[in-house]
Amino acid sequence: MKRNFHTHTTFCDGKNTPEEMAAAAFEKGFEVLGFSGHSYTFFDDTWCMSRKGTQEYQSRVLELKDKYADKMKIHLGVEQDLYSAEGTYGYDFVIGSVHYVLKDGKYWPVDESAEQLRHAIDTGWEGDPYAFAEDYFAAVSQWAPRDDAAIVGHFDLLCKFNEDGEFFDENHPRYVAAAQTAMDALLAAGKIFEINTGAMARGYLKRPYPSYDFIEYIAKRGGRLILSSDCHDAEFLDYGFQDENVKRFAK
């Protein structure tokens, strides 16, 4: 079944309207399309849905659900940031993600830019990238006890700008230990992990989130995985779905 549950539109930081996304998905042969606008975050509204926009987003997706009822299943979802105060009632599914690390009352962005990540590590964590990684993965693990999100979004998002190992040695014992602790907690809670090709589509990484080593760790422990394009551009709705390494885990 060709499907994607991680889809963004012009209601947040996506390029296309919901109508354009649905039309592109149908043309590409999708059987299921899940919309997942970024939940409103009160401390940073530059990339997420507004409160008013959230209501219109919900209405537009529900209209599309009816329009495509006999052609393609459409689901109304949300990508809920860990620090969003918005409710999730009424959505068909929820993706739980971490885009910031909260420390000493400040929300430090994880994936905004390489420069912002360097500033966060140097300023907020005194130049210790593994202390930052430990706090990031500890934040991701906070989704384990929560029952409002079944799917964990882009598990190791902190590596978005780490293609050449600029920020982290992903085999460093502290990095691996922090990630495995988070994975173990999420696995025990029965969470579903994305195989997320979004950074591949946008040219940041040659591999999905999580890394292949982490995907293998999850799979060997009976974890559930779902293929996702984290689409912000209709052209890339199925980006990476035919990649041999991705297909190996996303059967």
C-alpha positions as CSV (number, residue, x, y, z in Angstrom):
1,M,0.0,0.0,0.0
2,K,1.4,3.4,-1.0
3,R,0.8,5.8,1.8
4,N,2.3,8.8,3.7
5,F,1.2,10.0,7.1
6,H,3.6,12.9,7.4
7,T,2.5,15.7,5.1
8,H,2.8,19.5,5.5
9,T,1.0,22.3,3.7
10,T,0.9,26.1,3.4
11,F,-0.9,26.1,6.7
12,C,2.5,25.7,8.3
13,D,5.9,25.4,6.5
14,G,4.8,23.4,3.4
15,K,5.0,24.6,-0.2
16,N,1.6,23.3,-1.4
17,T,-2.1,23.7,-0.3
18,P,-3.9,20.7,1.0
19,E,-5.8,20.5,-2.3
20,E,-2.5,20.4,-4.3
21,M,-1.1,17.8,-2.0
22,A,-4.1,15.5,-2.3
23,A,-4.1,15.9,-6.1
24,A,-0.4,15.0,-6.3
25,A,-0.8,12.0,-4.0
26,F,-3.7,10.6,-6.1
27,E,-1.7,11.2,-9.3
28,K,1.3,9.3,-7.8
29,G,-0.9,6.3,-7.0
30,F,-1.2,6.8,-3.2
31,E,-3.9,4.8,-1.5
32,V,-3.6,6.7,1.8
33,L,-2.6,10.3,2.6
34,G,-2.3,11.6,6.1
35,F,-2.0,15.4,6.7
36,S,0.1,16.4,9.7
37,G,0.3,20.1,10.1
38,H,2.7,21.5,12.7
39,S,0.9,22.2,16.0
40,Y,0.9,25.8,17.2
41,T,3.9,26.6,19.5
42,F,3.3,29.7,21.6
43,F,7.0,30.5,21.9
44,D,7.8,30.3,18.2
45,D,5.1,30.8,15.5
46,T,7.3,31.3,12.5
47,W,6.8,27.8,11.0
48,C,3.8,26.2,12.6
49,M,0.0,26.6,12.1
50,S,-1.7,29.5,13.8
51,R,-4.6,28.8,16.1
52,K,-7.0,30.3,13.5
53,G,-5.2,28.5,10.7
54,T,-5.5,25.2,12.6
55,Q,-9.3,25.4,12.4
56,E,-9.3,26.1,8.7
57,Y,-6.7,23.4,8.1
58,Q,-9.0,20.9,9.9
59,S,-12.0,22.0,7.8
60,R,-10.1,21.8,4.5
61,V,-8.7,18.4,5.2
62,L,-12.1,17.1,6.2
63,E,-13.5,18.4,2.9
64,L,-10.8,16.6,1.0
65,K,-11.6,13.4,3.0
66,D,-15.1,13.5,1.6
67,K,-14.0,14.5,-1.9
68,Y,-11.6,11.6,-2.3
69,A,-13.7,9.1,-0.3
70,D,-14.1,6.7,-3.2
71,K,-10.6,7.2,-4.6
72,M,-8.1,7.5,-1.7
73,K,-8.2,7.5,2.1
74,I,-7.4,10.8,3.6
75,H,-6.7,11.2,7.3
76,L,-6.6,14.4,9.4
77,G,-3.5,14.4,11.6
78,V,-1.1,16.7,13.4
79,E,2.6,16.8,14.2
80,Q,2.5,17.7,17.8
81,D,5.6,19.3,19.2
82,L,6.6,18.2,22.6
83,Y,6.3,21.7,24.0
84,S,3.0,22.6,22.2
85,A,0.2,23.4,24.5
86,E,-2.5,22.7,22.0
87,G,-4.9,19.8,22.3
88,T,-5.0,16.8,20.0
89,Y,-8.7,15.8,20.3
90,G,-10.4,15.1,17.1
91,Y,-7.4,14.1,15.0
92,D,-7.2,10.7,13.3
93,F,-3.6,10.3,14.3
94,V,-0.8,12.3,16.1
95,I,2.9,12.3,15.4
96,G,4.9,13.3,18.5
97,S,8.1,15.2,17.7
98,V,10.8,17.3,19.3
99,H,12.0,20.4,17.5
100,Y,13.5,22.2,20.5
101,V,15.4,21.4,23.6
102,L,14.2,23.3,26.7
103,K,16.9,24.3,29.1
104,D,16.8,27.0,31.8
105,G,13.6,28.4,30.4
106,K,14.9,28.8,26.8
107,Y,13.7,26.8,23.8
108,W,16.7,25.9,21.7
109,P,15.8,25.0,18.1
110,V,17.2,21.6,16.9
111,D,16.7,21.7,13.1
112,E,16.3,25.4,12.1
113,S,19.9,25.8,10.8
114,A,23.4,24.5,11.2
115,E,24.3,27.9,12.6
116,Q,21.6,27.8,15.2
117,L,22.6,24.3,16.3
118,R,26.2,25.4,16.7
119,H,25.1,28.3,18.7
120,A,22.9,26.1,20.9
121,I,25.7,23.7,21.6
122,D,28.3,26.3,22.2
123,T,26.1,28.6,24.3
124,G,23.6,26.4,26.1
125,W,25.7,23.3,26.5
126,E,29.2,24.9,26.9
127,G,30.5,23.3,23.7
128,D,29.6,19.7,24.7
129,P,27.7,18.2,21.8
130,Y,27.0,15.0,23.7
131,A,25.4,16.8,26.6
132,F,23.1,18.4,24.0
133,A,22.4,15.0,22.5
134,E,21.7,13.5,25.9
135,D,19.2,16.2,26.6
136,Y,17.6,15.9,23.2
137,F,17.1,12.2,23.4
138,A,15.8,12.6,27.0
139,A,13.2,15.0,25.5
140,V,12.2,12.5,22.8
141,S,11.7,9.8,25.4
142,Q,9.1,12.0,27.1
143,W,6.7,10.8,24.4
144,A,6.8,7.3,25.9
145,P,4.3,7.8,28.7
146,R,2.0,10.0,26.7
147,D,-1.0,8.5,25.1
148,D,-1.8,11.3,22.7
149,A,0.8,10.3,20.0
150,A,1.2,6.8,18.5
151,I,4.0,7.8,16.1
152,V,7.4,9.2,17.0
153,G,8.6,11.7,14.4
154,H,12.1,11.8,13.0
155,F,13.8,10.2,16.0
156,D,17.3,11.6,15.5
157,L,16.4,15.0,14.1
158,L,19.4,16.5,15.8
159,C,21.6,14.9,13.0
160,K,19.9,16.9,10.2
161,F,23.1,18.9,9.7
162,N,25.5,16.1,10.6
163,E,26.0,14.4,7.2
164,D,29.8,14.8,7.5
165,G,30.0,14.4,11.3
166,E,30.3,18.1,11.9
167,F,28.4,18.0,15.2
168,F,28.4,14.5,16.5
169,D,30.2,11.2,16.2
170,E,27.1,9.0,15.9
171,N,29.1,6.1,17.2
172,H,30.3,7.9,20.3
173,P,29.4,5.9,23.5
174,R,27.5,8.8,25.1
175,Y,25.5,9.5,21.9
176,V,24.6,5.8,21.4
177,A,23.7,5.3,25.1
178,A,21.4,8.3,25.1
179,A,19.7,7.2,21.9
180,Q,19.3,3.6,23.0
181,T,17.8,4.7,26.4
182,A,15.2,6.7,24.5
183,M,14.5,3.9,22.0
184,D,14.1,1.4,24.8
185,A,11.5,3.6,26.6
186,L,9.6,4.2,23.4
187,L,9.7,0.6,22.4
188,A,8.4,-0.5,25.8
189,A,5.5,2.0,25.3
190,G,4.6,0.5,21.9
191,K,5.3,3.6,19.9
192,I,5.7,3.5,16.1
193,F,8.9,4.9,14.7
194,E,9.1,6.7,11.4
195,I,11.5,5.8,8.6
196,N,11.5,9.4,7.6
197,T,13.1,10.4,4.2
198,G,12.5,14.2,4.7
199,A,16.1,15.2,5.1
200,M,17.0,13.0,2.1
201,A,14.5,14.9,0.0
202,R,15.8,18.3,1.0
203,G,19.5,17.3,0.5
204,Y,20.6,17.3,4.1
205,L,21.3,13.6,4.6
206,K,21.9,10.5,2.5
207,R,20.0,8.4,5.0
208,P,16.6,8.6,6.7
209,Y,15.8,9.3,10.3
210,P,16.6,7.3,12.3
211,S,20.0,6.1,11.1
212,Y,20.2,2.6,9.7
213,D,21.9,1.4,12.8
214,F,19.0,2.7,14.9
215,I,16.4,1.3,12.5
216,E,18.0,-2.1,12.9
217,Y,18.1,-1.7,16.7
218,I,14.3,-1.0,16.6
219,A,13.5,-3.8,14.2
220,K,15.5,-6.4,16.1
221,R,13.5,-5.6,19.2
222,G,10.2,-6.0,17.5
223,G,9.5,-2.3,17.1
224,R,7.0,-1.0,14.6
225,L,8.1,1.2,11.7
226,I,6.2,3.3,9.3
227,L,7.6,4.8,6.0
228,S,7.2,8.6,5.9
229,S,8.4,11.3,3.5
230,D,7.8,14.2,5.9
231,C,6.6,16.0,2.8
232,H,6.8,19.8,2.5
233,D,6.7,19.8,-1.3
234,A,4.2,17.7,-3.4
235,E,7.0,16.8,-5.8
236,F,8.7,14.7,-3.0
237,L,5.7,12.9,-1.6
238,D,7.3,9.5,-2.2
239,Y,10.9,10.6,-2.1
240,G,13.2,7.7,-1.2
241,F,10.5,5.1,-1.1
242,Q,12.4,3.1,-3.8
243,D,15.8,3.5,-2.1
244,E,17.1,0.0,-1.6
245,N,18.3,0.6,1.9
246,V,15.0,2.2,2.9
247,K,13.0,-0.7,1.2
248,R,15.0,-3.2,3.2
249,F,13.3,-2.0,6.4
250,A,10.0,-0.7,5.1
251,K,8.6,-3.9,3.6
